[in-house]
Amino acid sequence: MLKNLPLSAAEGLLILVRLQTPTLVSSTVPPDFMPEQRAKAHHRNRVIGTLRDEIAIMIEGELSDPRIGLCHVTEVVLAPGGKSARVFISVDGDEATELSTREGLMAARAYIRSEVR
């Protein structure tokens, strides 16, 4: 088999070593393919979606701070361990409305955390 290939001796040995290593034989997964963790990614996406929905509902209905203007949750980034998240909010209005909304949300941060847990 190696006689027909135009390879140097070192490359031939490398190929022999690769051929002699045990491979995973499966009828559904090719040996060069690592199975992705779809369940883990699906769970993370569901947690992110739930956090986004719950925080948006809290901002719209439960928080009664007059400083909080019209805003909505744009993105939730979950930490790799899943124990913390960063929530991004978009504020509709001018810069003064943005500053007062940010102050109101920072004041309500502990309440939001306690309700989400």
Biopython code that builds the backbone (N, CA, C, O; Angstrom):
import numpy as np
from Bio.PDB.StructureBuilder import StructureBuilder

atoms = [
    (1, "MET", "N", (0.823, -1.193, 0.000)),
    (1, "MET", "CA", (0.000, 0.000, 0.000)),
    (1, "MET", "C", (0.864, 1.251, 0.000)),
    (1, "MET", "O", (0.574, 2.178, -0.757)),
    (2, "LEU", "N", (1.894, 1.319, 0.801)),
    (2, "LEU", "CA", (2.744, 2.498, 0.855)),
    (2, "LEU", "C", (3.673, 2.595, -0.344)),
    (2, "LEU", "O", (4.190, 3.676, -0.624)),
    (3, "LYS", "N", (3.898, 1.507, -1.054)),
    (3, "LYS", "CA", (4.813, 1.533, -2.188)),
    (3, "LYS", "C", (4.245, 2.368, -3.327)),
    (3, "LYS", "O", (5.015, 2.967, -4.078)),
    (4, "ASN", "N", (2.941, 2.429, -3.481)),
    (4, "ASN", "CA", (2.339, 3.162, -4.578)),
    (4, "ASN", "C", (2.228, 4.660, -4.297)),
    (4, "ASN", "O", (2.010, 5.443, -5.222)),
    (5, "LEU", "N", (2.371, 5.063, -3.062)),
    (5, "LEU", "CA", (2.245, 6.468, -2.705)),
    (5, "LEU", "C", (3.601, 7.153, -2.809)),
    (5, "LEU", "O", (4.593, 6.609, -2.324)),
    (6, "PRO", "N", (3.675, 8.332, -3.427)),
    (6, "PRO", "CA", (4.952, 9.052, -3.507)),
    (6, "PRO", "C", (5.213, 9.840, -2.223)),
    (6, "PRO", "O", (5.148, 11.069, -2.228)),
    (7, "LEU", "N", (5.500, 9.156, -1.145)),
    (7, "LEU", "CA", (5.739, 9.791, 0.150)),
    (7, "LEU", "C", (7.143, 9.496, 0.615)),
    (7, "LEU", "O", (7.720, 8.473, 0.244)),
    (8, "SER", "N", (7.694, 10.368, 1.414)),
    (8, "SER", "CA", (8.991, 10.084, 2.018)),
    (8, "SER", "C", (8.796, 9.070, 3.137)),
    (8, "SER", "O", (7.663, 8.745, 3.493)),
    (9, "ALA", "N", (9.864, 8.585, 3.676)),
    (9, "ALA", "CA", (9.796, 7.567, 4.720)),
    (9, "ALA", "C", (9.128, 8.111, 5.983)),
    (9, "ALA", "O", (8.359, 7.403, 6.633)),
    (10, "ALA", "N", (9.412, 9.341, 6.324)),
    (10, "ALA", "CA", (8.836, 9.922, 7.539)),
    (10, "ALA", "C", (7.326, 10.081, 7.387)),
    (10, "ALA", "O", (6.583, 9.799, 8.327)),
    (11, "GLU", "N", (6.861, 10.526, 6.225)),
    (11, "GLU", "CA", (5.427, 10.680, 6.021)),
    (11, "GLU", "C", (4.744, 9.323, 6.016)),
    (11, "GLU", "O", (3.616, 9.195, 6.492)),
    (12, "GLY", "N", (5.408, 8.320, 5.488)),
    (12, "GLY", "CA", (4.837, 6.978, 5.494)),
    (12, "GLY", "C", (4.666, 6.459, 6.907)),
    (12, "GLY", "O", (3.661, 5.815, 7.211)),
    (13, "LEU", "N", (5.626, 6.726, 7.770)),
    (13, "LEU", "CA", (5.522, 6.304, 9.162)),
    (13, "LEU", "C", (4.394, 7.048, 9.866)),
    (13, "LEU", "O", (3.673, 6.471, 10.680)),
    (14, "LEU", "N", (4.247, 8.318, 9.550)),
    (14, "LEU", "CA", (3.189, 9.099, 10.149)),
    (14, "LEU", "C", (1.834, 8.549, 9.745)),
    (14, "LEU", "O", (0.919, 8.470, 10.565)),
    (15, "ILE", "N", (1.706, 8.173, 8.501)),
    (15, "ILE", "CA", (0.445, 7.594, 8.045)),
    (15, "ILE", "C", (0.208, 6.252, 8.718)),
    (15, "ILE", "O", (-0.923, 5.946, 9.096)),
    (16, "LEU", "N", (1.236, 5.459, 8.873)),
    (16, "LEU", "CA", (1.071, 4.170, 9.547)),
    (16, "LEU", "C", (0.647, 4.371, 10.988)),
    (16, "LEU", "O", (-0.197, 3.633, 11.496)),
    (17, "VAL", "N", (1.217, 5.355, 11.646)),
    (17, "VAL", "CA", (0.852, 5.607, 13.034)),
    (17, "VAL", "C", (-0.604, 6.042, 13.108)),
    (17, "VAL", "O", (-1.332, 5.615, 14.004)),
    (18, "ARG", "N", (-1.035, 6.881, 12.185)),
    (18, "ARG", "CA", (-2.421, 7.325, 12.188)),
    (18, "ARG", "C", (-3.371, 6.171, 11.894)),
    (18, "ARG", "O", (-4.456, 6.104, 12.470)),
    (19, "LEU", "N", (-2.990, 5.291, 11.030)),
    (19, "LEU", "CA", (-3.855, 4.165, 10.707)),
    (19, "LEU", "C", (-3.938, 3.165, 11.844)),
    (19, "LEU", "O", (-4.943, 2.465, 11.975)),
    (20, "GLN", "N", (-2.907, 3.083, 12.667)),
    (20, "GLN", "CA", (-2.905, 2.113, 13.746)),
    (20, "GLN", "C", (-3.581, 2.622, 15.008)),
    (20, "GLN", "O", (-3.810, 1.834, 15.926)),
    (21, "THR", "N", (-3.904, 3.885, 15.090)),
    (21, "THR", "CA", (-4.579, 4.385, 16.280)),
    (21, "THR", "C", (-6.030, 3.921, 16.271)),
    (21, "THR", "O", (-6.653, 3.881, 15.210)),
    (22, "PRO", "N", (-6.575, 3.572, 17.416)),
    (22, "PRO", "CA", (-7.966, 3.124, 17.443)),
    (22, "PRO", "C", (-8.913, 4.280, 17.128)),
    (22, "PRO", "O", (-8.689, 5.415, 17.549)),
    (23, "THR", "N", (-9.953, 3.980, 16.398)),
    (23, "THR", "CA", (-10.938, 5.000, 16.049)),
    (23, "THR", "C", (-12.295, 4.582, 16.575)),
    (23, "THR", "O", (-12.574, 3.399, 16.769)),
    (24, "LEU", "N", (-13.118, 5.565, 16.798)),
    (24, "LEU", "CA", (-14.475, 5.330, 17.245)),
    (24, "LEU", "C", (-15.304, 4.882, 16.058)),
    (24, "LEU", "O", (-15.374, 5.578, 15.046)),
    (25, "VAL", "N", (-15.921, 3.743, 16.176)),
    (25, "VAL", "CA", (-16.744, 3.231, 15.092)),
    (25, "VAL", "C", (-18.196, 3.343, 15.526)),
    (25, "VAL", "O", (-18.605, 2.763, 16.531)),
    (26, "SER", "N", (-18.956, 4.086, 14.764)),
    (26, "SER", "CA", (-20.360, 4.270, 15.057)),
    (26, "SER", "C", (-21.127, 4.279, 13.754)),
    (26, "SER", "O", (-20.613, 4.708, 12.721)),
    (27, "SER", "N", (-22.341, 3.812, 13.805)),
    (27, "SER", "CA", (-23.141, 3.787, 12.587)),
    (27, "SER", "C", (-23.756, 5.147, 12.285)),
    (27, "SER", "O", (-24.161, 5.396, 11.149)),
    (28, "THR", "N", (-23.834, 6.037, 13.281)),
    (28, "THR", "CA", (-24.492, 7.318, 13.060)),
    (28, "THR", "C", (-23.533, 8.494, 13.002)),
    (28, "THR", "O", (-23.842, 9.502, 12.366)),
    (29, "VAL", "N", (-22.376, 8.393, 13.648)),
    (29, "VAL", "CA", (-21.457, 9.512, 13.718)),
    (29, "VAL", "C", (-20.165, 9.136, 13.003)),
    (29, "VAL", "O", (-19.551, 8.125, 13.342)),
    (30, "PRO", "N", (-19.736, 9.935, 12.010)),
    (30, "PRO", "CA", (-18.449, 9.648, 11.386)),
    (30, "PRO", "C", (-17.314, 9.791, 12.393)),
    (30, "PRO", "O", (-17.441, 10.573, 13.336)),
    (31, "PRO", "N", (-16.201, 9.062, 12.229)),
    (31, "PRO", "CA", (-15.138, 9.088, 13.241)),
    (31, "PRO", "C", (-14.447, 10.439, 13.384)),
    (31, "PRO", "O", (-13.892, 10.711, 14.448)),
    (32, "ASP", "N", (-14.451, 11.295, 12.373)),
    (32, "ASP", "CA", (-13.783, 12.584, 12.471)),
    (32, "ASP", "C", (-14.697, 13.672, 13.023)),
    (32, "ASP", "O", (-14.296, 14.835, 13.073)),
    (33, "PHE", "N", (-15.882, 13.334, 13.427)),
    (33, "PHE", "CA", (-16.870, 14.325, 13.851)),
    (33, "PHE", "C", (-17.076, 14.230, 15.343)),
    (33, "PHE", "O", (-17.369, 13.158, 15.873)),
    (34, "MET", "N", (-16.921, 15.371, 16.033)),
    (34, "MET", "CA", (-17.213, 15.420, 17.465)),
    (34, "MET", "C", (-18.683, 15.777, 17.638)),
    (34, "MET", "O", (-19.140, 16.773, 17.077)),
    (35, "PRO", "N", (-19.418, 15.003, 18.387)),
    (35, "PRO", "CA", (-20.842, 15.332, 18.561)),
    (35, "PRO", "C", (-21.003, 16.626, 19.350)),
    (35, "PRO", "O", (-20.341, 16.833, 20.366)),
    (36, "GLU", "N", (-21.885, 17.487, 18.874)),
    (36, "GLU", "CA", (-22.123, 18.743, 19.570)),
    (36, "GLU", "C", (-23.074, 18.518, 20.736)),
    (36, "GLU", "O", (-23.853, 17.565, 20.747)),
    (37, "GLN", "N", (-22.999, 19.384, 21.688)),
    (37, "GLN", "CA", (-23.837, 19.262, 22.871)),
    (37, "GLN", "C", (-25.091, 20.100, 22.662)),
    (37, "GLN", "O", (-25.208, 21.208, 23.186)),
    (38, "ARG", "N", (-26.027, 19.554, 21.888)),
    (38, "ARG", "CA", (-27.227, 20.295, 21.541)),
    (38, "ARG", "C", (-28.128, 20.520, 22.743)),
    (38, "ARG", "O", (-28.774, 21.564, 22.829)),
    (39, "ALA", "N", (-28.191, 19.593, 23.656)),
    (39, "ALA", "CA", (-29.060, 19.746, 24.824)),
    (39, "ALA", "C", (-28.573, 20.894, 25.712)),
    (39, "ALA", "O", (-29.375, 21.666, 26.239)),
    (40, "LYS", "N", (-27.274, 20.995, 25.867)),
    (40, "LYS", "CA", (-26.709, 22.064, 26.692)),
    (40, "LYS", "C", (-26.963, 23.428, 26.046)),
    (40, "LYS", "O", (-27.343, 24.375, 26.734)),
    (41, "ALA", "N", (-26.758, 23.534, 24.754)),
    (41, "ALA", "CA", (-27.006, 24.800, 24.053)),
    (41, "ALA", "C", (-28.488, 25.151, 24.087)),
    (41, "ALA", "O", (-28.848, 26.316, 24.251)),
    (42, "HIS", "N", (-29.342, 24.153, 23.932)),
    (42, "HIS", "CA", (-30.785, 24.396, 23.981)),
    (42, "HIS", "C", (-31.202, 24.894, 25.365)),
    (42, "HIS", "O", (-32.017, 25.810, 25.475)),
    (43, "HIS", "N", (-30.652, 24.303, 26.406)),
    (43, "HIS", "CA", (-30.960, 24.730, 27.772)),
    (43, "HIS", "C", (-30.504, 26.166, 27.997)),
    (43, "HIS", "O", (-31.247, 26.965, 28.568)),
    (44, "ARG", "N", (-29.288, 26.510, 27.557)),
    (44, "ARG", "CA", (-28.785, 27.875, 27.716)),
    (44, "ARG", "C", (-29.687, 28.867, 26.987)),
    (44, "ARG", "O", (-29.997, 29.933, 27.519)),
    (45, "ASN", "N", (-30.108, 28.519, 25.770)),
    (45, "ASN", "CA", (-30.979, 29.416, 25.009)),
    (45, "ASN", "C", (-32.330, 29.596, 25.691)),
    (45, "ASN", "O", (-32.898, 30.688, 25.666)),
    (46, "ARG", "N", (-32.844, 28.539, 26.295)),
    (46, "ARG", "CA", (-34.116, 28.660, 27.011)),
    (46, "ARG", "C", (-33.974, 29.522, 28.257)),
    (46, "ARG", "O", (-34.865, 30.314, 28.563)),
    (47, "VAL", "N", (-32.867, 29.379, 28.980)),
    (47, "VAL", "CA", (-32.623, 30.204, 30.164)),
    (47, "VAL", "C", (-32.500, 31.669, 29.752)),
    (47, "VAL", "O", (-33.066, 32.545, 30.406)),
    (48, "ILE", "N", (-31.766, 31.941, 28.676)),
    (48, "ILE", "CA", (-31.601, 33.311, 28.189)),
    (48, "ILE", "C", (-32.947, 33.901, 27.796)),
    (48, "ILE", "O", (-33.251, 35.039, 28.152)),
    (49, "GLY", "N", (-33.752, 33.144, 27.069)),
    (49, "GLY", "CA", (-35.065, 33.628, 26.655)),
    (49, "GLY", "C", (-35.985, 33.900, 27.834)),
    (49, "GLY", "O", (-36.713, 34.893, 27.849)),
    (50, "THR", "N", (-35.948, 33.013, 28.820)),
    (50, "THR", "CA", (-36.784, 33.196, 30.005)),
    (50, "THR", "C", (-36.351, 34.424, 30.799)),
    (50, "THR", "O", (-37.191, 35.201, 31.253)),
    (51, "LEU", "N", (-35.039, 34.601, 30.968)),
    (51, "LEU", "CA", (-34.554, 35.796, 31.666)),
    (51, "LEU", "C", (-34.976, 37.060, 30.933)),
    (51, "LEU", "O", (-35.437, 38.017, 31.554)),
    (52, "ARG", "N", (-34.819, 37.064, 29.614)),
    (52, "ARG", "CA", (-35.195, 38.244, 28.823)),
    (52, "ARG", "C", (-36.681, 38.561, 28.992)),
    (52, "ARG", "O", (-37.049, 39.718, 29.191)),
    (53, "ASP", "N", (-37.533, 37.537, 28.915)),
    (53, "ASP", "CA", (-38.972, 37.755, 29.045)),
    (53, "ASP", "C", (-39.356, 38.222, 30.443)),
    (53, "ASP", "O", (-40.143, 39.159, 30.586)),
    (54, "GLU", "N", (-38.814, 37.585, 31.471)),
    (54, "GLU", "CA", (-39.178, 37.937, 32.843)),
    (54, "GLU", "C", (-38.720, 39.338, 33.217)),
    (54, "GLU", "O", (-39.460, 40.086, 33.856)),
    (55, "ILE", "N", (-37.502, 39.698, 32.819)),
    (55, "ILE", "CA", (-37.009, 41.039, 33.143)),
    (55, "ILE", "C", (-37.798, 42.085, 32.375)),
    (55, "ILE", "O", (-38.083, 43.155, 32.913)),
    (56, "ALA", "N", (-38.157, 41.800, 31.129)),
    (56, "ALA", "CA", (-38.972, 42.744, 30.350)),
    (56, "ALA", "C", (-40.340, 42.946, 30.991)),
    (56, "ALA", "O", (-40.845, 44.068, 31.032)),
    (57, "ILE", "N", (-40.943, 41.869, 31.491)),
    (57, "ILE", "CA", (-42.242, 41.981, 32.161)),
    (57, "ILE", "C", (-42.109, 42.800, 33.441)),
    (57, "ILE", "O", (-42.983, 43.609, 33.753)),
    (58, "MET", "N", (-41.013, 42.593, 34.190)),
    (58, "MET", "CA", (-40.797, 43.369, 35.413)),
    (58, "MET", "C", (-40.636, 44.845, 35.104)),
    (58, "MET", "O", (-41.201, 45.690, 35.798)),
    (59, "ILE", "N", (-39.868, 45.164, 34.064)),
    (59, "ILE", "CA", (-39.648, 46.575, 33.722)),
    (59, "ILE", "C", (-40.956, 47.236, 33.305)),
    (59, "ILE", "O", (-41.220, 48.378, 33.682)),
    (60, "GLU", "N", (-41.770, 46.535, 32.535)),
    (60, "GLU", "CA", (-43.010, 47.119, 32.037)),
    (60, "GLU", "C", (-44.082, 47.253, 33.112)),
    (60, "GLU", "O", (-44.810, 48.246, 33.134)),
    (61, "GLY", "N", (-44.190, 46.266, 34.009)),
    (61, "GLY", "CA", (-45.329, 46.272, 34.905)),
    (61, "GLY", "C", (-45.045, 46.412, 36.378)),
    (61, "GLY", "O", (-45.779, 47.116, 37.071)),
    (62, "GLU", "N", (-44.014, 45.773, 36.887)),
    (62, "GLU", "CA", (-43.809, 45.702, 38.324)),
    (62, "GLU", "C", (-43.016, 46.867, 38.897)),
    (62, "GLU", "O", (-43.200, 47.227, 40.060)),
    (63, "LEU", "N", (-42.139, 47.459, 38.099)),
    (63, "LEU", "CA", (-41.327, 48.560, 38.606)),
    (63, "LEU", "C", (-42.101, 49.865, 38.470)),
    (63, "LEU", "O", (-42.500, 50.248, 37.370)),
    (64, "SER", "N", (-42.307, 50.533, 39.580)),
    (64, "SER", "CA", (-43.109, 51.754, 39.572)),
    (64, "SER", "C", (-42.270, 53.005, 39.792)),
    (64, "SER", "O", (-42.796, 54.039, 40.203)),
    (65, "ASP", "N", (-40.996, 52.921, 39.527)),
    (65, "ASP", "CA", (-40.112, 54.076, 39.685)),
    (65, "ASP", "C", (-40.392, 55.075, 38.557)),
    (65, "ASP", "O", (-40.328, 54.709, 37.384)),
    (66, "PRO", "N", (-40.699, 56.325, 38.894)),
    (66, "PRO", "CA", (-41.009, 57.301, 37.841)),
    (66, "PRO", "C", (-39.800, 57.664, 36.972)),
    (66, "PRO", "O", (-39.968, 58.247, 35.901)),
    (67, "ARG", "N", (-38.586, 57.327, 37.419)),
    (67, "ARG", "CA", (-37.398, 57.616, 36.614)),
    (67, "ARG", "C", (-37.272, 56.684, 35.416)),
    (67, "ARG", "O", (-36.620, 57.025, 34.429)),
    (68, "ILE", "N", (-37.894, 55.509, 35.498)),
    (68, "ILE", "CA", (-37.759, 54.520, 34.419)),
    (68, "ILE", "C", (-38.689, 54.899, 33.281)),
    (68, "ILE", "O", (-39.910, 54.928, 33.434)),
    (69, "GLY", "N", (-38.089, 55.188, 32.144)),
    (69, "GLY", "CA", (-38.841, 55.556, 30.950)),
    (69, "GLY", "C", (-39.130, 54.331, 30.083)),
    (69, "GLY", "O", (-39.053, 53.190, 30.538)),
    (70, "LEU", "N", (-39.462, 54.601, 28.831)),
    (70, "LEU", "CA", (-39.771, 53.532, 27.883)),
    (70, "LEU", "C", (-38.479, 52.831, 27.477)),
    (70, "LEU", "O", (-37.605, 53.439, 26.858)),
    (71, "CYS", "N", (-38.361, 51.556, 27.826)),
    (71, "CYS", "CA", (-37.159, 50.795, 27.507)),
    (71, "CYS", "C", (-37.526, 49.332, 27.306)),
    (71, "CYS", "O", (-38.602, 48.887, 27.707)),
    (72, "HIS", "N", (-36.619, 48.591, 26.681)),
    (72, "HIS", "CA", (-36.839, 47.167, 26.494)),
    (72, "HIS", "C", (-35.505, 46.425, 26.531)),
    (72, "HIS", "O", (-34.447, 47.006, 26.287)),
    (73, "VAL", "N", (-35.576, 45.138, 26.837)),
    (73, "VAL", "CA", (-34.387, 44.296, 26.930)),
    (73, "VAL", "C", (-33.966, 43.908, 25.518)),
    (73, "VAL", "O", (-34.756, 43.338, 24.764)),
    (74, "THR", "N", (-32.726, 44.215, 25.162)),
    (74, "THR", "CA", (-32.247, 43.882, 23.823)),
    (74, "THR", "C", (-31.479, 42.571, 23.787)),
    (74, "THR", "O", (-31.577, 41.818, 22.819)),
    (75, "GLU", "N", (-30.715, 42.296, 24.839)),
    (75, "GLU", "CA", (-29.884, 41.098, 24.820)),
    (75, "GLU", "C", (-29.586, 40.659, 26.244)),
    (75, "GLU", "O", (-29.474, 41.481, 27.154)),
    (76, "VAL", "N", (-29.461, 39.345, 26.424)),
    (76, "VAL", "CA", (-29.031, 38.770, 27.690)),
    (76, "VAL", "C", (-27.848, 37.858, 27.390)),
    (76, "VAL", "O", (-27.950, 36.945, 26.571)),
    (77, "VAL", "N", (-26.727, 38.112, 28.057)),
    (77, "VAL", "CA", (-25.528, 37.295, 27.871)),
    (77, "VAL", "C", (-25.319, 36.500, 29.143)),
    (77, "VAL", "O", (-25.082, 37.068, 30.210)),
    (78, "LEU", "N", (-25.406, 35.187, 29.028)),
    (78, "LEU", "CA", (-25.242, 34.292, 30.170)),
    (78, "LEU", "C", (-23.773, 33.937, 30.326)),
    (78, "LEU", "O", (-23.098, 33.632, 29.342)),
    (79, "ALA", "N", (-23.278, 33.974, 31.549)),
    (79, "ALA", "CA", (-21.890, 33.598, 31.828)),
    (79, "ALA", "C", (-21.698, 32.113, 31.519)),
    (79, "ALA", "O", (-22.664, 31.350, 31.556)),
    (80, "PRO", "N", (-20.472, 31.692, 31.214)),
    (80, "PRO", "CA", (-20.238, 30.282, 30.864)),
    (80, "PRO", "C", (-20.716, 29.298, 31.927)),
    (80, "PRO", "O", (-21.172, 28.207, 31.586)),
    (81, "GLY", "N", (-20.624, 29.649, 33.182)),
    (81, "GLY", "CA", (-21.095, 28.757, 34.234)),
    (81, "GLY", "C", (-22.600, 28.795, 34.416)),
    (81, "GLY", "O", (-23.173, 27.896, 35.032)),
    (82, "GLY", "N", (-23.242, 29.813, 33.893)),
    (82, "GLY", "CA", (-24.680, 29.939, 33.992)),
    (82, "GLY", "C", (-25.168, 30.540, 35.299)),
    (82, "GLY", "O", (-26.371, 30.562, 35.558)),
    (83, "LYS", "N", (-24.250, 31.027, 36.125)),
    (83, "LYS", "CA", (-24.648, 31.556, 37.429)),
    (83, "LYS", "C", (-24.954, 33.048, 37.404)),
    (83, "LYS", "O", (-25.604, 33.559, 38.316)),
    (84, "SER", "N", (-24.499, 33.746, 36.379)),
    (84, "SER", "CA", (-24.771, 35.174, 36.287)),
    (84, "SER", "C", (-25.047, 35.537, 34.833)),
    (84, "SER", "O", (-24.707, 34.798, 33.909)),
    (85, "ALA", "N", (-25.666, 36.682, 34.661)),
    (85, "ALA", "CA", (-26.008, 37.141, 33.313)),
    (85, "ALA", "C", (-25.844, 38.649, 33.251)),
    (85, "ALA", "O", (-25.956, 39.349, 34.257)),
    (86, "ARG", "N", (-25.580, 39.120, 32.067)),
    (86, "ARG", "CA", (-25.510, 40.556, 31.809)),
    (86, "ARG", "C", (-26.683, 40.909, 30.909)),
    (86, "ARG", "O", (-26.880, 40.295, 29.860)),
    (87, "VAL", "N", (-27.460, 41.901, 31.326)),
    (87, "VAL", "CA", (-28.675, 42.275, 30.611)),
    (87, "VAL", "C", (-28.442, 43.634, 29.953)),
    (87, "VAL", "O", (-28.018, 44.588, 30.605)),
    (88, "PHE", "N", (-28.727, 43.706, 28.649)),
    (88, "PHE", "CA", (-28.579, 44.947, 27.902)),
    (88, "PHE", "C", (-29.963, 45.521, 27.633)),
    (88, "PHE", "O", (-30.876, 44.818, 27.200)),
    (89, "ILE", "N", (-30.095, 46.812, 27.900)),
    (89, "ILE", "CA", (-31.383, 47.499, 27.796)),
    (89, "ILE", "C", (-31.248, 48.642, 26.798)),
    (89, "ILE", "O", (-30.236, 49.342, 26.771)),
    (90, "SER", "N", (-32.273, 48.821, 25.985)),
    (90, "SER", "CA", (-32.337, 49.940, 25.060)),
    (90, "SER", "C", (-33.400, 50.917, 25.561)),
    (90, "SER", "O", (-34.515, 50.518, 25.897)),
    (91, "VAL", "N", (-33.042, 52.195, 25.608)),
    (91, "VAL", "CA", (-33.949, 53.222, 26.119)),
    (91, "VAL", "C", (-34.389, 54.095, 24.948)),
    (91, "VAL", "O", (-33.563, 54.581, 24.175)),
    (92, "ASP", "N", (-35.701, 54.286, 24.829)),
    (92, "ASP", "CA", (-36.245, 55.179, 23.816)),
    (92, "ASP", "C", (-36.371, 56.567, 24.418)),
    (92, "ASP", "O", (-36.995, 56.744, 25.464)),
    (93, "GLY", "N", (-35.781, 57.546, 23.759)),
    (93, "GLY", "CA", (-35.860, 58.913, 24.255)),
    (93, "GLY", "C", (-34.528, 59.621, 24.142)),
    (93, "GLY", "O", (-33.599, 59.125, 23.504)),
    (94, "ASP", "N", (-34.442, 60.781, 24.764)),
    (94, "ASP", "CA", (-33.215, 61.570, 24.691)),
    (94, "ASP", "C", (-32.225, 61.122, 25.760)),
    (94, "ASP", "O", (-32.459, 60.148, 26.474)),
    (95, "GLU", "N", (-31.124, 61.844, 25.855)),
    (95, "GLU", "CA", (-30.055, 61.465, 26.778)),
    (95, "GLU", "C", (-30.473, 61.611, 28.239)),
    (95, "GLU", "O", (-30.061, 60.812, 29.080)),
    (96, "ALA", "N", (-31.275, 62.607, 28.546)),
    (96, "ALA", "CA", (-31.735, 62.792, 29.927)),
    (96, "ALA", "C", (-32.632, 61.629, 30.355)),
    (96, "ALA", "O", (-32.543, 61.149, 31.485)),
    (97, "THR", "N", (-33.495, 61.182, 29.440)),
    (97, "THR", "CA", (-34.347, 60.023, 29.734)),
    (97, "THR", "C", (-33.505, 58.775, 29.940)),
    (97, "THR", "O", (-33.801, 57.954, 30.807)),
    (98, "GLU", "N", (-32.455, 58.635, 29.141)),
    (98, "GLU", "CA", (-31.569, 57.483, 29.272)),
    (98, "GLU", "C", (-30.878, 57.476, 30.623)),
    (98, "GLU", "O", (-30.788, 56.432, 31.268)),
    (99, "LEU", "N", (-30.391, 58.624, 31.056)),
    (99, "LEU", "CA", (-29.707, 58.699, 32.353)),
    (99, "LEU", "C", (-30.661, 58.415, 33.509)),
    (99, "LEU", "O", (-30.309, 57.687, 34.437)),
    (100, "SER", "N", (-31.860, 58.982, 33.462)),
    (100, "SER", "CA", (-32.798, 58.740, 34.563)),
    (100, "SER", "C", (-33.269, 57.288, 34.565)),
    (100, "SER", "O", (-33.461, 56.707, 35.633)),
    (101, "THR", "N", (-33.458, 56.691, 33.380)),
    (101, "THR", "CA", (-33.854, 55.282, 33.310)),
    (101, "THR", "C", (-32.749, 54.395, 33.857)),
    (101, "THR", "O", (-33.017, 53.433, 34.578)),
    (102, "ARG", "N", (-31.512, 54.714, 33.517)),
    (102, "ARG", "CA", (-30.390, 53.924, 34.025)),
    (102, "ARG", "C", (-30.312, 54.014, 35.546)),
    (102, "ARG", "O", (-30.078, 53.006, 36.213)),
    (103, "GLU", "N", (-30.506, 55.214, 36.101)),
    (103, "GLU", "CA", (-30.485, 55.370, 37.563)),
    (103, "GLU", "C", (-31.613, 54.574, 38.212)),
    (103, "GLU", "O", (-31.406, 53.921, 39.235)),
    (104, "GLY", "N", (-32.807, 54.625, 37.619)),
    (104, "GLY", "CA", (-33.937, 53.874, 38.167)),
    (104, "GLY", "C", (-33.724, 52.374, 38.116)),
    (104, "GLY", "O", (-34.064, 51.662, 39.061)),
    (105, "LEU", "N", (-33.159, 51.887, 37.007)),
    (105, "LEU", "CA", (-32.899, 50.446, 36.892)),
    (105, "LEU", "C", (-31.778, 50.006, 37.827)),
    (105, "LEU", "O", (-31.825, 48.902, 38.368)),
    (106, "MET", "N", (-30.786, 50.845, 38.021)),
    (106, "MET", "CA", (-29.715, 50.496, 38.959)),
    (106, "MET", "C", (-30.243, 50.452, 40.389)),
    (106, "MET", "O", (-29.785, 49.644, 41.197)),
    (107, "ALA", "N", (-31.204, 51.319, 40.703)),
    (107, "ALA", "CA", (-31.809, 51.290, 42.037)),
    (107, "ALA", "C", (-32.671, 50.042, 42.215)),
    (107, "ALA", "O", (-32.782, 49.523, 43.326)),
    (108, "ALA", "N", (-33.284, 49.554, 41.132)),
    (108, "ALA", "CA", (-34.156, 48.383, 41.200)),
    (108, "ALA", "C", (-33.404, 47.074, 40.944)),
    (108, "ALA", "O", (-34.020, 46.011, 40.873)),
    (109, "ARG", "N", (-32.099, 47.146, 40.808)),
    (109, "ARG", "CA", (-31.294, 45.969, 40.480)),
    (109, "ARG", "C", (-31.436, 44.849, 41.504)),
    (109, "ARG", "O", (-31.564, 43.684, 41.127)),
    (110, "ALA", "N", (-31.416, 45.180, 42.785)),
    (110, "ALA", "CA", (-31.536, 44.154, 43.830)),
    (110, "ALA", "C", (-32.915, 43.494, 43.787)),
    (110, "ALA", "O", (-33.031, 42.284, 43.982)),
    (111, "TYR", "N", (-33.950, 44.278, 43.536)),
    (111, "TYR", "CA", (-35.304, 43.711, 43.437)),
    (111, "TYR", "C", (-35.402, 42.755, 42.247)),
    (111, "TYR", "O", (-35.976, 41.672, 42.363)),
    (112, "ILE", "N", (-34.847, 43.153, 41.114)),
    (112, "ILE", "CA", (-34.891, 42.287, 39.924)),
    (112, "ILE", "C", (-34.145, 40.991, 40.181)),
    (112, "ILE", "O", (-34.618, 39.917, 39.809)),
    (113, "ARG", "N", (-32.984, 41.082, 40.815)),
    (113, "ARG", "CA", (-32.223, 39.867, 41.131)),
    (113, "ARG", "C", (-32.992, 38.939, 42.057)),
    (113, "ARG", "O", (-33.006, 37.725, 41.855)),
    (114, "SER", "N", (-33.631, 39.511, 43.071)),
    (114, "SER", "CA", (-34.360, 38.666, 44.030)),
    (114, "SER", "C", (-35.576, 38.005, 43.378)),
    (114, "SER", "O", (-35.917, 36.871, 43.714)),
    (115, "GLU", "N", (-36.220, 38.694, 42.466)),
    (115, "GLU", "CA", (-37.378, 38.117, 41.800)),
    (115, "GLU", "C", (-37.007, 37.056, 40.780)),
    (115, "GLU", "O", (-37.760, 36.102, 40.582)),
    (116, "VAL", "N", (-35.860, 37.202, 40.129)),
    (116, "VAL", "CA", (-35.428, 36.235, 39.116)),
    (116, "VAL", "C", (-34.977, 34.940, 39.763)),
    (116, "VAL", "O", (-35.171, 33.864, 39.197)),
    (117, "ARG", "N", (-34.379, 35.028, 40.937)),
    (117, "ARG", "CA", (-33.883, 33.816, 41.611)),
    (117, "ARG", "C", (-35.059, 33.026, 42.039)),
    (117, "ARG", "O", (-34.902, 31.958, 42.631)),
]
sb = StructureBuilder()
sb.init_structure("model")
sb.init_model(0)
sb.init_chain("A")
sb.init_seg("    ")
for serial, (resi, resn, name, xyz) in enumerate(atoms, 1):
    if name == "N":
        sb.init_residue(resn, " ", resi, " ")
    sb.init_atom(name, np.array(xyz, "f"), 0.0, 1.0, " ", f" {name:<3s}", serial, name[0])
structure = sb.get_structure()
